[in-house]
Every structure is written in structure tokens, then in C-alpha cells.
Amino acid sequence: MNAKITTFLNSGLLEKYLLGETSSAETEKVESFISKYPEVQNAYNTLQHNLEVVAKVNAVEVPKSILNNILDELDDTPVVRLNTKRSYKYKKWYKFSIAASVAALLFAGTSYIFYNHGQKLAKENQVVVDELFDLRSDIAKNNEMLDNVMRQLLKLNNPETEKYIIKGNERAKDLKTVAYINAKEKTSMIDVVSLPELPEEHCYQIWAELQGKMVSLGILNKADRKLRNIPYMEDVLGLNITIEPKGGNNVASTENSVAEIDLQ
């Protein structure tokens, strides 16, 4: 890999491009590198995969009440249908007078309808304003969340980060977790992909296997399926997941092991 590509990959532009934060000039530069250099294309594909891993966050939904209230208002608005067929037996002046009367009545009726509708819309607009005010705080939270996603993405994309897929044995065939360990930065993260159901009085617990002992790294919760940090430990020989009593155990029940992986 030449120095130009290395400098580009270390610049962080790929990560910014993937999150939609590049300027037009930066976007043009990134897309040029992706199309010209296979190494950049591979790095971009890896970033996309890693972003899917770290992006398991709760999205803020636009309140459904806004659309429902607008639809309700449209349903409440009466439709005025006019019968345009007129008998040609009437005199032209009489038809004009009838048309003028109908137009006057229609104008008065629709004015009243639109007045009431306007009052309802004014109240609805106030509700929308209040909801938008609430959304501002959600946007701030989303920005903070995006920053956390960016940080996690950079960790996963670090060449020093090792990825370990942990699959369940015959006792938990559907169990799957992914561990990310960076010995240089001394960080450990785990992504809970799937956990089979357990009786309420039991839980899954992950352990680090050291020289002659097992050290708890925490409980794996099915309801918390997202990338999260776990304690980093030196000289870990392997990882082990066991079934323990609800709340966890101080000593690993190795006879209840459902998944393990060797890190050496």
C-alpha cells in the first residue's frame, strides 16, 4: 500500500463520508479514491459492515399524532357537491339569479367552515410547535449518539482490533455473540447478536479465562442487543459463556457452559 493511500485512510474522511458529514469537495475526493484504489474500496466495505454493527440504536420516530390529527381534520371537512345540471326551460336571467344565490350561500357556508377549520388548525399548529420543541432535545441526543457511533466505528476499524465470533454449543445452538478486542489500546467490546430464551430464574454470564481461574465480565441481556464495552484483561486465554442463576454468579458454572472460544 503506497503512502498516498495510507495517508488517505488515516485521515478519517472515509468515516465522515459514510456518516454523511463530508463537504462536496471531500465527497468528490473520497469517491475518486474509492473508484481508483481497491484498497480504499475494501476499507469502505469494511466500514459499512462495522457501521451496521454499531448502529443498533433506538431511532427517534416523528410522533404519529401529527399525521393522525391532519387526517382527522381532512375527514371532518365536509365536501360540497354542486348539481350543475339545470333545466333549459328557465329563462337565462332566472338561471343567473339562482346561480348568484347559490354562490352567495356557498360562500357564506364555506367561510364559516374555513373559519372553524382555521381555529382547529391553529390549535393543531400549537401542538406541532410543542412537539417540535420536544424534538429539538431528541436531535441533540441523536447528535451525541452519532458521535458515540463514530467513536465505536473508529475502534472497530482499527487494524489492531481483533474480531472473535462466539457461537453456542448443542445446549444453545442459536447463541451468537461477537467480541472485539484491542490489546494495544486495552479495550474490549461485545455485540450480542442472538440469545436463546432462558427460564426467568437463569441468565447468561460471560467469563474471561485466565491462568487457572475464571473472571466475570458481566451478564448478557437479550433485551440489550447492542455493542457495549466489557472489562479488558491482560493475558486472557479465552472467553466462556455459561448459564447462571438470575443476577449472575461469583464462580463460573463450567458444567453449564454454552459457548467458548480460545484467544491464544
Secondary structure as the mmCIF struct_conf table of DSSP 4:
data_model
#
loop_
_struct_conf.conf_type_id
_struct_conf.id
_struct_conf.beg_label_comp_id
_struct_conf.beg_label_asym_id
_struct_conf.beg_label_seq_id
_struct_conf.end_label_comp_id
_struct_conf.end_label_asym_id
_struct_conf.end_label_seq_id
HELX_RH_AL_P HELX_RH_AL_P1 ALA A 3 ASN A 10
TURN_TY1_P TURN_TY1_P1 SER A 11 GLY A 12
HELX_RH_AL_P HELX_RH_AL_P2 LEU A 13 LEU A 18
TURN_TY1_P TURN_TY1_P2 LEU A 19 GLY A 20
HELX_RH_AL_P HELX_RH_AL_P3 SER A 24 LYS A 36
HELX_RH_AL_P HELX_RH_AL_P4 PRO A 38 VAL A 54
TURN_TY1_P TURN_TY1_P3 ALA A 55 ALA A 55
HELX_LH_PP_P HELX_LH_PP_P1 ASN A 58 PRO A 63
HELX_RH_AL_P HELX_RH_AL_P5 LYS A 64 ASP A 76
BEND BEND1 THR A 77 THR A 77
HELX_LH_PP_P HELX_LH_PP_P2 PRO A 78 VAL A 80
TURN_TY1_P TURN_TY1_P4 TYR A 88 LYS A 89
BEND BEND2 TYR A 90 TYR A 90
HELX_RH_AL_P HELX_RH_AL_P6 LYS A 92 ASN A 157
TURN_TY1_P TURN_TY1_P5 PRO A 159 GLU A 160
STRN STRN1 THR A 161 LYS A 167
TURN_TY1_P TURN_TY1_P6 GLU A 170 ARG A 171
TURN_TY1_P TURN_TY1_P7 LYS A 173 ASP A 174
STRN STRN2 LYS A 176 ASN A 182
TURN_TY1_P TURN_TY1_P8 ALA A 183 LYS A 186
STRN STRN3 THR A 187 SER A 194
TURN_TY1_P TURN_TY1_P9 GLU A 200 GLU A 201
STRN STRN4 HIS A 202 LEU A 210
TURN_TY1_P TURN_TY1_P10 GLN A 211 GLY A 212
STRN STRN5 LYS A 213 LEU A 220
TURN_TY1_P TURN_TY1_P11 LYS A 222 ALA A 223
BEND BEND3 LYS A 226 LYS A 226
STRN STRN6 ARG A 228 ASN A 229
TURN_TY1_P TURN_TY1_P12 GLU A 234 ASP A 235
STRN STRN7 GLY A 238 PRO A 245
TURN_TY1_P TURN_TY1_P13 LYS A 246 GLY A 247
BEND BEND4 ASN A 250 VAL A 251
HELX_RH_3T_P HELX_RH_3T_P1 THR A 254 ASN A 256
STRN STRN8 SER A 257 ASP A 262
#
